[in-house]
Structure formats: structure tokens, C-alpha cells
């Protein structure tokens, strides 16, 4: 039994006030700085809150380069931490991307790390992530702070201990300074809830920032963080990465410690398991994150982890990549089709990539099984948590219809598990029979789209169903030439036509990120990161 709690509106108002009080008055920006613009990407460097050095620290480097600066002693951990706390505070005011804010504690930790640095002037004995600020999705427990996941019933219940990943990052020398917003239920493509409200896309407030790790996506796009950690059960790392034009890696389940992450499904019914992974401003930072954790001994932190070693496997000189144009359910819109075609052409011209076309089998059936896994006990478990404080469903969750689904029997659950195992076997055979190194495909049939209209995740969710690792790479933006075409080009029925019609052309979408998704073999995450690094170098000239 749960004790009676106040109405969610009272809880939310108090929580938002507490949150606002965590931002120093000197870090508040004027509404005049962005009143007439839907794109706020330049506000952090023009609003006057950051000095020149703080602009350089937060604008010019990825996490890998920042670590080099910290190790060399060019900047102190305190300098770097203050810079990112200030920029995160600006990002919060622009997009509402944060939940828990612990800037003061982060700055104090940075000072302690600077003392460590003074005792090791050469930098050789410093911890691997010494002084690096890292942000976390709200669902990761951080001792002393709520893990509300945007639900009023869990507000004012601070965690007693760190999640496995938080504990590991702290031991590695990182600085944790904030947690980021997510949707009610952690299951929709819009990061909106009744406690913290909606996170907005910094490129266009009329379009979604994605979900469920949308707060991280917006924060990293504004460079209030350059390395964050999210979770992914159907695309929750990859969808916000697409919407915000950043890099996001969904590892194989269990590779990154997941203990102490609040999931809202019924315990014991996780036929489809969430996985934790990095979101960043470069592919090498995704690699840095995974490599550092794999080299450290993740088994010390989480009893459920799959503790694979990092083997420094040599990258292959030539790759065989299958290109998937669509998933057979939703037709990619014009900018997605163009970007995929151009990506395939660039890869083929490099002389290092052999491209073959590929059609994915039975995607609709596999996705239906995935959704059935989520709803194995129906919606009552979610609804009960909402009812404790009288929370209504947010629009994106209501539109999804997930909580209206009926649960299944124990035998039905077993059958789902059998079908999932058969699907994974089928797709391993598909990879092997075609001698593939990876698959290249869109992460969605569209870019970021209007608020509360993200209704499917077939392009990402398939790989959660199969537990194959996947990474999103930004490759372009919507151009003036990406004109909307006739909705009759939508190939797969009425729902495909409805979704396709949301793309109205460059007038509404110009400058919105376009990304590709690269998929590899289960538990061959290191190899996939090598492949993604090569593809990123070819596609983005890095």
C-alpha cells in the first residue's frame, strides 16, 4: 500500500520552485534574448552569461579533447565544471531540459579532483575521466536526489545510493552535475510529464526534442553537456539523437551497468530490457565512454551486467554494408531518402565500402511482438502510479494508446519470448548469409516532427526486440531543395500516409537534423563502434 500523497499539481509546483532556486541569479537570462526566435542554439554564447574562456570550454571541444586539456592542466576541473553548469542552466531556461540540478555539489567535487591533480602534477596517475562533467537521464539514481522519472508519486523520495553507472562514473573521476527530462511512462517520443513539463527542441520549439531521453538530447545540442548517459528500450537514445542532431549509441543489453535505473514496467516482465548508453557530440566520445567502462570491470558494480572485455580489435580495412531504404511499414520522407542515397554514394566512392541493397523481413510482425512485450500486463501498473497523485495522461502518452492494450496470459508471455528468440536467430542468419559487417538505414522515416505526433518507433524498436547494438550518426540537415512531395508516395497504407504528410517541406523544417543509423552484431559493440567511426569519417569528413 502507498500512503496518500498531495495532488500532482501541488507537488509539481513545489518541485519546479525548488528546481528554479538551484540556478544562481547571476546565471539567469533575459527573455528578450530569444523572444522572437524558435531556434535558440546561439543563445548560450550571445546571452552574456558565459565569459570567453567558458564559451571556448563548452563550444570548441568534445569530451575526448576536454579530457586532454584537463590532464594537461590547461584548465582546472572547477573551471570546466562551472562552465558546463552555467551552460546547462542556460539550456534549462531555453528548453526545460533538466530535472535534478546539483551544481553546487558538482563544483565542490571538482575542487576535490583538483586537489588530486595537484598531488599528481604529471597527470599520469589521474583517473580515466578526471574532471569530466557528465549528465544523466533522470531515471538513473544519484544518491541524495529524486529519481522521480517525471511522476509526482516519486517526488521527494531521494535515492539512498547511486545507480551502478553513476557510482562507476564517480569512481572513474567524472563530475555529475544534473539529470535530464523524460516522458511520463518513459515510453513516448516527446519528453513531457506532469512534474517538470515539456522539453523543447532547441532548433525549433514547435518540433519534438524526442524521447524518452529528450532532455539529454536538447542539453547536448545546446552543449550544456558534451557527454551524457541515456537508456533505450525502443529508440530512447537514438530518437532524441536524431531530433537534436547528436551521436547516440544503443549498446547490447547489459554492456553498460543498468542497476539502480528506475523502469516503470512491472518487475519481472522485462522480456525487452532497457539498455544504458552514451549520447555525445562526437562518435569518438561514444567510443571513449564504452571503452572506459569496459576496461574498468563493470561486474564490480552490477550483478546483471554482461562484462565483456575491450579487446582493441583492429578496424577492418574494407567493409560490406547493407543499405535498407525502408522498413516496409513507413515510407521515408524526402530529406531522409536524399540523405540515405547520398550516404550510400559517398561510402561507395570511398573504395573502402561495398554496398548491397537489403530488405528486412517481417518487421511489422516483430514490432507487434515488441509492443506486446511492453504491454504484457496491460496498462494497470502505469495507471496505478499515476492515480496516486491524480495525474492525467500527457498528450503523447494518450495518443500512443499503449496503456489501452490488454495484457496477456503467462503462456502468452512465454510465446512472446519464443518468437523473440526465433526472430534474433533469423536476423543473425540474415547478417551471416549476406556476409555483412553492418546495416545502414534511417533511424526513423522522418526528422523531428511536431509535438505529440511521434507515433511509432519501428526503425529503432526492431533492434531492441533483437538486442542488436545500433548507433545514430548525424549527416546533414533539411535543405531548401527537400521539397514535400505528394502523399501518394507513401507506400504502406493510411497510417503511413498520415505520418508522411507531416513533412511539409523546408519552410517548416529547414535546418532540422537528418541522421542515419548503423546496426551491428549483438555483443560485437566494439566492432560496431569501429565501423561507425569509419563511416562517420567518410560521411562527415572527420
C-alpha positions as CSV (number, residue, x, y, z in Angstrom):
1,X,0.0,0.0,0.0
2,X,1.2,3.5,-0.8
3,X,0.5,6.4,1.5
4,X,-1.8,9.1,0.2
5,X,0.1,12.0,-1.5
6,X,-1.0,15.5,-2.3
7,X,-2.4,16.3,-5.8
8,X,0.2,16.2,-8.5
9,X,-0.2,19.9,-9.3
10,X,0.9,20.9,-5.8
11,X,3.8,18.5,-5.9
12,X,4.9,19.8,-9.3
13,X,4.7,23.5,-8.3
14,X,6.8,22.9,-5.3
15,X,9.3,20.8,-7.2
16,X,9.6,23.4,-10.0
17,X,10.2,26.1,-7.4
18,X,13.0,24.0,-5.8
19,X,14.5,23.5,-9.2
20,X,14.4,27.2,-10.1
21,X,16.1,28.1,-6.9
22,X,19.1,25.9,-7.8
23,X,20.1,28.3,-10.6
24,X,22.1,31.3,-9.3
25,X,20.5,34.7,-10.1
26,X,23.7,35.7,-12.0
27,X,23.0,32.8,-14.4
28,X,19.5,33.9,-15.4
29,X,19.0,35.1,-18.9
30,X,16.6,37.7,-20.2
31,X,13.6,36.6,-22.2
32,X,14.5,39.3,-24.7
33,X,17.5,37.3,-25.8
34,X,15.3,34.8,-27.6
35,X,11.8,36.2,-27.7
36,X,11.4,36.2,-31.4
37,X,13.3,33.0,-32.4
38,X,12.3,29.4,-32.4
39,X,15.9,28.4,-32.9
40,X,18.0,29.1,-29.7
41,X,21.2,27.3,-30.5
42,X,23.3,30.5,-30.5
43,X,21.8,32.0,-27.3
44,X,24.3,30.4,-24.9
45,X,27.2,32.3,-26.5
46,X,25.3,35.5,-27.1
47,X,23.4,36.0,-23.8
48,X,26.4,37.3,-21.9
49,X,26.3,34.7,-19.1
50,X,29.5,32.9,-20.2
51,X,32.8,34.6,-20.4
52,X,35.2,34.0,-23.3
53,X,37.0,31.1,-21.7
54,X,33.7,29.4,-20.7
55,X,32.5,29.8,-24.3
56,X,35.6,28.1,-25.5
57,X,35.5,25.3,-23.0
58,X,31.8,24.5,-23.8
59,X,31.8,25.2,-27.5
60,X,35.1,24.1,-29.1
61,X,35.8,20.6,-27.7
62,X,34.3,17.2,-27.4
63,X,34.7,15.1,-24.2
64,X,37.9,13.4,-25.5
65,X,39.6,16.8,-26.2
66,X,38.4,18.2,-22.9
67,X,40.0,15.3,-21.0
68,X,43.3,16.1,-22.7
69,X,43.0,19.7,-21.6
70,X,42.1,18.6,-18.0
71,X,45.0,16.2,-17.9
72,X,47.5,18.8,-19.2
73,X,46.4,21.2,-16.5
74,X,45.4,23.9,-19.0
75,X,42.1,24.2,-17.2
76,X,41.1,23.0,-13.7
77,X,38.2,20.7,-13.1
78,X,36.5,23.5,-11.3
79,X,36.8,25.8,-14.3
80,X,35.4,23.2,-16.6
81,X,32.6,22.2,-14.2
82,X,31.5,25.8,-13.6
83,X,31.4,26.4,-17.4
84,X,29.1,23.4,-18.0
85,X,26.9,24.1,-15.0
86,X,26.4,27.7,-16.4
87,X,25.7,26.5,-19.9
88,X,23.3,23.7,-18.6
89,X,21.5,26.4,-16.6
90,X,21.1,28.5,-19.8
91,X,19.9,25.3,-21.7
92,X,17.3,24.7,-18.9
93,X,15.9,28.2,-19.3
94,X,15.7,27.8,-23.1
95,X,14.3,24.3,-23.4
96,X,13.3,23.0,-20.0
97,X,15.7,20.0,-20.3
98,X,16.7,19.4,-16.7
99,X,15.1,17.7,-13.7
100,X,17.6,17.4,-10.8
101,X,20.2,20.2,-10.5
102,X,23.2,19.7,-8.2
103,X,25.6,22.4,-9.5
104,X,27.0,23.3,-6.0
105,X,27.8,19.7,-5.2
106,X,29.4,19.2,-8.6
107,X,31.7,22.3,-8.2
108,X,32.8,21.1,-4.7
109,X,33.6,17.6,-6.2
110,X,35.6,19.3,-9.0
111,X,37.6,21.2,-6.3
112,X,38.5,17.9,-4.7
113,X,39.5,16.5,-8.0
114,X,41.8,19.5,-8.5
115,X,43.5,18.6,-5.2
116,X,44.1,15.1,-6.7
117,X,45.6,16.8,-9.7
118,X,47.9,18.9,-7.5
119,X,49.2,15.7,-5.9
120,X,49.8,14.2,-9.4
121,X,51.4,17.1,-11.3
122,X,52.4,15.0,-14.3
123,X,48.8,13.8,-14.8
124,X,49.9,10.2,-15.3
125,X,48.1,8.9,-12.2
126,X,44.8,10.7,-12.7
127,X,41.6,8.7,-13.0
128,X,40.4,8.0,-16.6
129,X,37.6,10.5,-16.6
130,X,39.3,13.1,-14.3
131,X,37.2,16.2,-14.0
132,X,34.9,15.5,-17.0
133,X,31.3,16.7,-16.5
134,X,28.8,14.1,-17.4
135,X,25.0,14.4,-17.4
136,X,22.5,11.6,-16.7
137,X,18.9,10.8,-17.7
138,X,16.6,11.3,-14.7
139,X,15.9,7.6,-14.3
140,X,19.5,7.0,-13.0
141,X,19.6,7.1,-9.2
142,X,22.0,9.6,-7.8
143,X,22.3,9.5,-4.0
144,X,20.5,12.3,-2.3
145,X,18.3,13.3,-5.2
146,X,15.0,12.2,-6.5
147,X,14.5,9.6,-9.3
148,X,11.0,10.7,-10.0
149,X,11.1,9.9,-13.7
150,X,8.6,12.8,-14.0
151,X,6.0,11.1,-11.9
152,X,4.6,13.1,-8.9
153,X,4.3,10.0,-6.8
154,X,8.1,9.6,-6.7
155,X,8.9,13.3,-5.9
156,X,10.6,14.0,-2.6
157,X,11.9,10.4,-2.3
158,X,15.7,10.9,-2.7
159,X,17.8,7.9,-3.6
160,X,19.8,6.3,-0.8
161,X,22.6,5.1,-3.1
162,X,24.0,5.7,-6.6
163,X,22.9,3.7,-9.6
164,X,25.6,1.4,-10.9
165,X,26.6,3.7,-13.7
166,X,26.6,6.8,-11.5
167,X,28.8,5.0,-9.0
168,X,31.2,3.8,-11.7
169,X,31.5,7.2,-13.3
170,X,32.3,8.8,-10.0
171,X,35.0,6.2,-9.3
172,X,36.4,7.0,-12.8
173,X,36.8,10.6,-11.9
174,X,33.7,12.1,-13.6
175,X,31.7,15.0,-12.3
176,X,27.9,14.5,-12.2
177,X,26.1,17.8,-12.2
178,X,22.5,17.4,-13.4
179,X,19.8,14.9,-14.5
180,X,17.6,15.4,-17.6
181,X,13.9,15.3,-18.6
182,X,11.9,12.4,-20.0
183,X,8.3,11.5,-20.7
184,X,5.6,10.3,-18.4
185,X,5.9,6.5,-18.5
186,X,9.4,6.8,-20.2
187,X,7.8,5.4,-23.3
188,X,6.9,8.2,-25.8
189,X,8.7,10.3,-28.4
190,X,8.0,13.5,-26.6
191,X,9.8,14.3,-23.3
192,X,6.8,15.7,-21.5
193,X,5.4,15.0,-18.0
194,X,3.2,16.5,-15.3
195,X,6.0,17.4,-12.9
196,X,8.7,19.1,-15.0
197,X,6.7,19.8,-18.2
198,X,7.9,19.6,-21.7
199,X,11.4,19.7,-23.1
200,X,11.6,21.8,-26.3
201,X,13.8,21.2,-29.4
202,X,16.4,24.0,-29.4
203,X,16.3,24.2,-33.2
204,X,12.6,24.6,-33.4
205,X,10.3,24.7,-30.3
206,X,7.4,23.5,-32.5
207,X,9.1,20.2,-33.1
208,X,9.8,17.4,-30.6
209,X,13.1,17.0,-28.8
210,X,12.4,13.3,-28.9
211,X,12.0,10.7,-26.2
212,X,12.5,9.2,-23.9
213,X,15.9,10.7,-23.3
214,X,14.9,14.1,-24.8
215,X,16.3,16.2,-22.0
216,X,19.8,14.8,-22.8
217,X,19.2,15.4,-26.5
218,X,18.3,19.1,-26.0
219,X,21.1,19.7,-23.4
220,X,23.8,18.2,-25.6
221,X,22.5,20.1,-28.7
222,X,23.0,23.3,-26.7
223,X,26.3,22.0,-25.4
224,X,25.3,22.2,-21.8
225,X,26.8,18.8,-21.8
226,X,29.1,17.1,-24.3
227,X,28.6,13.6,-22.9
228,X,25.5,12.2,-21.3
229,X,24.0,8.8,-20.5
230,X,20.6,7.7,-21.5
231,X,18.6,4.5,-21.7
232,X,17.0,2.8,-24.7
233,X,14.1,0.3,-24.8
234,X,12.7,1.2,-28.3
235,X,14.9,4.0,-29.5
236,X,15.0,6.3,-26.4
237,X,18.7,7.2,-27.1
238,X,18.5,7.1,-30.9
239,X,15.3,9.1,-31.4
240,X,16.4,12.2,-29.3
241,X,19.8,11.9,-31.1
242,X,18.0,12.2,-34.4
243,X,15.8,15.0,-33.3
244,X,18.8,17.0,-31.9
245,X,21.5,16.2,-34.4
246,X,23.9,14.4,-32.0
247,X,25.5,11.0,-31.7
248,X,23.7,8.2,-29.7
249,X,24.8,4.6,-29.1
250,X,22.4,1.9,-28.0
251,X,24.7,-0.9,-26.7
252,X,23.8,-4.6,-26.4
253,X,21.7,-5.2,-23.2
254,X,23.9,-5.5,-20.1
255,X,27.1,-4.0,-21.6
256,X,26.7,-0.8,-19.6
257,X,25.6,-1.2,-15.9
258,X,21.8,-0.7,-15.5
259,X,21.3,-1.4,-11.8
260,X,19.6,1.5,-10.0
261,X,17.8,2.7,-13.1
262,X,14.1,3.2,-12.4
263,X,12.0,1.5,-15.1
264,X,8.2,1.7,-14.7
265,X,7.2,-1.6,-16.1
266,X,6.1,-4.5,-13.9
267,X,9.2,-6.0,-12.2
268,X,9.9,-9.4,-13.7
269,X,8.2,-8.8,-17.0
270,X,11.1,-7.3,-18.9
271,X,11.2,-9.6,-21.9
272,X,12.5,-6.5,-23.7
273,X,15.2,-5.0,-21.5
274,X,16.3,-1.4,-21.4
275,X,20.0,-0.7,-22.1
276,X,22.1,2.2,-21.0
277,X,24.4,4.1,-23.4
278,X,26.1,7.3,-24.3
279,X,24.9,10.4,-26.1
280,X,27.6,12.8,-27.3
281,X,28.8,15.5,-29.7
282,X,31.2,13.0,-31.5
283,X,31.4,9.3,-32.3
284,X,34.8,9.1,-30.6
285,X,33.1,10.2,-27.3
286,X,30.7,7.3,-27.6
287,X,33.7,5.1,-28.0
288,X,35.5,6.7,-25.1
289,X,32.6,6.1,-22.8
290,X,32.1,2.4,-23.8
291,X,35.8,1.7,-23.8
292,X,36.5,3.2,-20.4
293,X,33.6,1.3,-18.8
294,X,34.5,-2.0,-20.4
295,X,38.2,-1.6,-19.4
296,X,37.2,-1.0,-15.8
297,X,35.4,-4.1,-14.7
298,X,31.7,-3.4,-14.9
299,X,30.9,-6.7,-13.0
300,X,32.1,-4.9,-9.8
301,X,29.1,-2.6,-10.0
302,X,26.2,-4.6,-11.3
303,X,25.3,-8.2,-10.8
304,X,23.3,-8.3,-14.1
305,X,26.0,-6.8,-16.3
306,X,27.4,-8.7,-19.3
307,X,31.1,-8.0,-18.5
308,X,32.9,-8.2,-21.8
309,X,36.5,-7.0,-22.2
310,X,37.6,-4.2,-24.5
311,X,40.0,-6.1,-26.9
312,X,41.3,-3.3,-29.0
313,X,40.1,-5.2,-32.0
314,X,41.7,-3.9,-35.2
315,X,39.3,-2.0,-37.5
316,X,38.7,-3.7,-40.8
317,X,40.2,-2.1,-43.9
318,X,37.1,-2.9,-46.1
319,X,33.5,-3.3,-45.0
320,X,30.4,-4.8,-46.5
321,X,27.4,-2.7,-45.6
322,X,23.8,-3.4,-46.4
323,X,21.6,-0.4,-47.1
324,X,18.0,-0.6,-46.1
325,X,15.8,2.1,-47.7
326,X,12.7,1.5,-45.6
327,X,11.3,-0.9,-43.1
328,X,8.2,-2.0,-45.1
329,X,5.9,-0.1,-42.7
330,X,6.6,3.6,-43.1
331,X,8.0,5.4,-46.1
332,X,10.9,7.8,-45.5
333,X,10.2,11.5,-46.3
334,X,12.2,13.4,-49.0
335,X,15.1,14.6,-46.8
336,X,15.6,11.1,-45.4
337,X,15.6,9.5,-48.8
338,X,18.0,12.1,-50.1
339,X,20.4,11.7,-47.2
340,X,20.4,7.9,-47.4
341,X,21.1,8.0,-51.1
342,X,23.9,10.5,-50.7
343,X,25.4,8.5,-47.8
344,X,25.4,5.3,-49.8
345,X,27.1,7.1,-52.8
346,X,29.8,8.6,-50.5
347,X,30.5,5.3,-48.9
348,X,30.8,3.5,-52.2
349,X,33.0,6.2,-53.7
350,X,35.4,5.8,-50.7
351,X,36.5,2.4,-52.2
352,X,36.5,1.1,-48.6
353,X,32.8,0.1,-48.5
354,X,31.0,-2.5,-50.5
355,X,27.3,-1.5,-50.6
356,X,24.5,-4.1,-51.1
357,X,20.7,-3.4,-51.0
358,X,18.7,-5.3,-48.4
359,X,15.1,-5.8,-47.4
360,X,14.3,-6.5,-43.8
361,X,12.0,-9.5,-43.2
362,X,8.8,-9.5,-41.1
363,X,9.4,-6.1,-39.4
364,X,5.7,-5.5,-38.8
365,X,5.3,-8.8,-37.0
366,X,8.5,-8.3,-34.9
367,X,7.4,-4.8,-33.9
368,X,3.9,-6.0,-32.9
369,X,5.6,-8.6,-30.7
370,X,7.8,-5.9,-29.2
371,X,4.8,-3.8,-28.3
372,X,3.0,-6.8,-26.9
373,X,6.1,-7.4,-24.6
374,X,5.7,-3.9,-23.2
375,X,2.0,-4.4,-22.6
376,X,2.3,-7.9,-21.2
377,X,0.5,-6.9,-18.0
378,X,-1.7,-4.2,-19.6
379,X,-1.7,-0.6,-18.5
380,X,-2.9,-1.0,-14.9
381,X,0.6,-0.8,-13.4
382,X,1.3,2.5,-15.0
383,X,-2.2,3.9,-14.3
384,X,-1.9,3.0,-10.6
385,X,1.3,5.0,-10.3
386,X,-0.4,8.0,-12.0
387,X,-3.5,7.6,-9.8
388,X,-1.6,8.0,-6.5
389,X,-1.5,11.8,-7.1
390,X,-4.3,12.2,-9.7
391,X,-2.1,12.6,-12.7
392,X,-3.8,12.7,-16.1
393,X,-2.1,11.2,-19.1
394,X,0.1,13.6,-21.1
395,X,-1.0,14.1,-24.7
396,X,1.8,12.0,-26.3
397,X,1.1,9.0,-24.0
398,X,-2.6,9.2,-24.6
399,X,-2.1,9.3,-28.3
400,X,0.2,6.3,-28.2
401,X,-2.6,4.1,-26.9
402,X,-0.1,1.8,-25.2
403,X,-2.0,1.8,-21.8
404,X,-5.2,0.8,-23.6
405,X,-3.7,-2.5,-24.6
406,X,-4.9,-5.7,-22.8
407,X,-2.3,-7.8,-21.1
408,X,-1.6,-11.5,-21.9
409,X,-1.5,-14.8,-20.1
410,X,1.6,-16.4,-18.7
411,X,1.6,-18.7,-21.7
412,X,1.2,-15.7,-24.0
413,X,4.3,-14.2,-22.3
414,X,6.2,-17.4,-22.9
415,X,5.2,-17.5,-26.6
416,X,6.4,-13.9,-27.0
417,X,9.8,-14.9,-25.6
418,X,9.9,-17.9,-28.1
419,X,9.1,-15.6,-31.0
420,X,11.7,-13.1,-29.9
421,X,14.4,-15.8,-29.8
422,X,13.4,-17.0,-33.3
423,X,13.5,-13.5,-34.7
424,X,17.0,-13.0,-33.3
425,X,18.1,-16.2,-34.9
426,X,16.5,-15.2,-38.2
427,X,18.3,-11.9,-38.3
428,X,21.7,-13.4,-37.3
429,X,21.2,-15.6,-40.3
430,X,20.4,-12.6,-42.4
431,X,23.6,-10.9,-41.4
432,X,25.7,-14.0,-41.9
433,X,24.2,-15.2,-45.2
434,X,24.9,-11.8,-46.7
435,X,28.4,-11.6,-45.1
436,X,27.5,-8.2,-43.6
437,X,29.6,-6.1,-41.3
438,X,26.7,-3.7,-40.6
439,X,23.4,-2.4,-41.8
440,X,22.9,1.3,-42.7
441,X,19.3,2.6,-42.5
442,X,17.3,5.6,-41.3
443,X,16.6,5.8,-37.5
444,X,13.1,6.9,-38.4
445,X,11.1,7.6,-41.6
446,X,11.2,11.3,-40.7
447,X,13.2,14.0,-38.9
448,X,11.9,15.6,-35.7
449,X,8.2,16.2,-36.2
450,X,5.5,18.4,-34.5
451,X,4.8,18.0,-30.8
452,X,2.9,14.9,-29.7
453,X,2.8,13.3,-33.2
454,X,5.6,10.7,-32.8
455,X,3.5,7.5,-33.0
456,X,5.9,4.7,-33.9
457,X,9.5,3.5,-33.5
458,X,9.7,0.6,-35.9
459,X,13.1,1.7,-37.3
460,X,14.7,1.6,-33.9
461,X,12.5,-0.8,-31.9
462,X,13.3,-3.7,-34.2
463,X,16.8,-3.7,-32.9
464,X,15.7,-3.6,-29.2
465,X,13.5,-6.6,-30.0
466,X,16.5,-8.5,-31.4
467,X,19.1,-6.9,-29.0
468,X,21.4,-5.8,-31.8
469,X,23.6,-2.7,-31.0
470,X,22.9,0.4,-33.1
471,X,24.3,3.9,-33.3
472,X,22.9,7.2,-34.8
473,X,25.2,9.5,-36.8
474,X,24.1,13.0,-37.9
475,X,24.9,13.5,-41.5
476,X,23.0,16.6,-42.8
477,X,20.1,19.0,-42.3
478,X,16.9,19.6,-44.2
479,X,17.8,21.7,-47.3
480,X,15.8,24.2,-49.4
481,X,15.8,21.5,-52.1
482,X,14.0,19.0,-49.9
483,X,10.5,19.8,-51.2
484,X,7.5,18.0,-49.9
485,X,6.0,15.6,-52.5
486,X,2.7,14.0,-53.0
487,X,1.5,11.9,-50.0
488,X,0.6,9.3,-52.7
489,X,4.3,8.4,-52.5
490,X,3.6,6.8,-49.1
491,X,3.7,3.1,-49.9
492,X,2.3,1.3,-46.9
493,X,-1.3,2.4,-46.1
494,X,-3.3,5.0,-44.3
495,X,-1.1,5.4,-41.2
496,X,1.9,5.7,-43.4
497,X,0.2,8.4,-45.4
498,X,-0.8,10.3,-42.2
499,X,2.8,10.2,-40.9
500,X,4.3,11.1,-44.3
501,X,2.0,14.1,-44.6
502,X,3.6,15.7,-41.5
503,X,6.6,16.7,-43.7
504,X,5.5,20.0,-45.2
505,X,8.8,21.0,-46.7
506,X,11.8,23.3,-45.9
507,X,9.5,26.2,-44.9
508,X,8.8,24.4,-41.6
509,X,11.8,22.0,-41.4
510,X,14.9,23.8,-42.9
511,X,17.9,23.2,-40.7
512,X,16.4,20.3,-38.8
513,X,19.0,17.4,-38.5
514,X,19.0,14.4,-40.7
515,X,20.7,11.2,-39.4
516,X,21.5,7.6,-40.3
517,X,21.5,4.5,-38.1
518,X,24.2,1.8,-38.2
519,X,23.4,-1.6,-36.8
520,X,25.8,-4.4,-35.8
521,X,26.0,-7.8,-34.3
522,X,24.9,-8.5,-30.7
523,X,27.7,-8.2,-28.2
524,X,30.1,-7.0,-31.0
525,X,29.7,-3.5,-29.8
526,X,33.4,-2.6,-30.0
527,X,33.4,-3.7,-33.7
528,X,30.3,-1.6,-34.4
529,X,32.0,1.5,-32.8
530,X,35.0,0.9,-35.2
531,X,32.6,0.7,-38.1
532,X,30.7,3.8,-37.1
533,X,33.9,5.7,-36.7
534,X,35.0,4.8,-40.2
535,X,31.5,5.7,-41.7
536,X,31.5,9.0,-39.7
537,X,34.9,9.9,-41.1
538,X,33.6,9.3,-44.7
539,X,30.2,10.9,-44.3
540,X,31.3,13.9,-42.2
541,X,34.9,14.3,-43.2
542,X,36.1,13.7,-39.7
